[in-house]
Amino acid sequence: MAEEDHNYYQQMAKKPKMSSIDEKSTAEECYPRDSLDRYGDDLCEEILSYLSLEDCFRFECLSKQWQRSVYKRQHVFDVDIVLMEKKVHHRGRHVGQTIAKDVNWRALEAVVKKCPNITAIDMIVNSKDTETLFERLMNAYNDSLTAIHIRFMNCDNYMAKTIVDKYGHRLTAITTPGYQSRVDALKPHLKSCTQLTQLSAIPNDVLYLKLSALFGADNELLVKGLTHFELSIKYENILPLLTPFVDHYRHSLKSIRVSFERDVNSQLIGVLNELSRLNHLRHLSVFIKTRIHKQNHKSLIGCLQRLATECKLLKRLELKILAINGTQVRRLYHSLYRFQRLRGLQLFVEKPKSDESDDTLKDLTLNSLSPLKRLTHLSLNFEDFMISETFFDSIDTLLPRIESLRGSSGLEITPRIEESVKQLPKLRHFYFSKTDHLQPFVIDVDESSGDDFSDSGSDADLPSWMIQLD
């Protein structure tokens, strides 16, 4: 017996010991190769976190692991087809003309039960039902919410005022029509919005917000925590208010859109010089709807130079000028080389309707933009101006990081242009339209990038074609 035991232990001693890695690999081999169980809950949760809420409902029936994991990483409640009878796209993508008004309350209860980890709400309020929905969501996730974005669409001023009065201290972002009666209704309650970081107008709305919306009767700044603001300038002189605004937000404002609505040449240079003091800006959008006086155009170029020098964190720049001649376009275009830290650039120029001359920009080349080596998103809209077929030559060496390229002009896409653009090593999307053609020329390497240059919205409400730049 003793001899048998001795032989047994000798045999065991000869067997190699299994390391912990070998043990793990053996355990993994117990699962079929096509089974998600091989990856564990943590990795599956990370993968499933990219699903929309609608997809979560569809895929939860696939396995018990998916039932366990599919909702755990759902942190943003974005009201869509799951709760509404009609689909509404949010978050700067698209807002339809008809907004859903009938809430599916049964679906709402199911979502609340299945998604216990919601920390952010983003929704449109446009009816009594959606107001009630908002209140129910606030009650359901009261203790966990850290971000609340509410968009007032087609609702009366009383409803908007009531919500801001009751929940203003919790709101982090408000999007509203820019008309004066709405601003007047909300203004008395803005001081209580201590968590507010974004105040913006509805995407593509004809009216932005006036700077006076942020100031009380004694010129006291009502909202002091903004990181994004949209400003509309008409006839009124805003410089007396802009100076204290910039003084306060000099080191905190990250994004601002400025729209010059009327003949404000007397303020244009002063406003842009003030904005150059906002040295923590990441995104600047300037929309000039009026013709720039000849003496102001040279000063405009100087302002751009100052912005490039002072705003060293600027990553996105949008310039849209509706009444500008060919000579001014050239000067403007050649001045952009100074913004060497940009990752997103959008230039939109349109000549005056009464101007029949200077309709060619064939001397322009991408060499002027070659210092912008970090550029990944580029939109050049020359509208009725004609550029040369050689404009896109060597784009792969001049701007090698371009992922999304969009534009328009009087030029029609030729095989030479197509071949040049296809040489870009990181290109995902190319969209170019001839001004008088309805059908644009499109190259989609990555379908997910198809809306990169959409002007319809915002993240903090930034344009969706630039959202992923931070």
Buried (B, 14 or more C-beta within 10 A) or exposed (E): EEEEEEEEEEEEEEEEEEEEEEEEEEEEEEEEEEEBBBBEBEEBBEEBBEBEBBEBBEBBEEBEBBEEBBBBBBBBBBBBBBBBEEEBBBBBEBBEEEBBBEBBEEBBEBBBEBBEEBBBBBBBBBBEBBBEBBEBBBEBBEEEBEBBBBBBBBBBBEBBBBBBEEBBEBBBBBBBBBBEEBBEBBBEBBBBBEBBBBBBBBBEBEBBBBBBBBBEEEEEBBBBEBBBBBBBBBEBEBBEBBEBBBEBBEEEBBBBBBBBBEBBBEBBBBBBBBBBBBBBBBBBBBBBBBBBEEEBBEBBBBBBBBBBEBBEEBBBBBBBBBBBBBEBBBBBBBBBBBBEBBBBBBBBBBBEEEBEEBBEBEEBBBEBBBBBEBBBBBBBBBBBBBBBBBBBBBBBEBBEBBBBBBBBBBBBBEEEBBEBBEBBEEBBBBBBBBBEEEEBBEBEEEEEBBBBBBBBBBBBBBBBBBBBBE
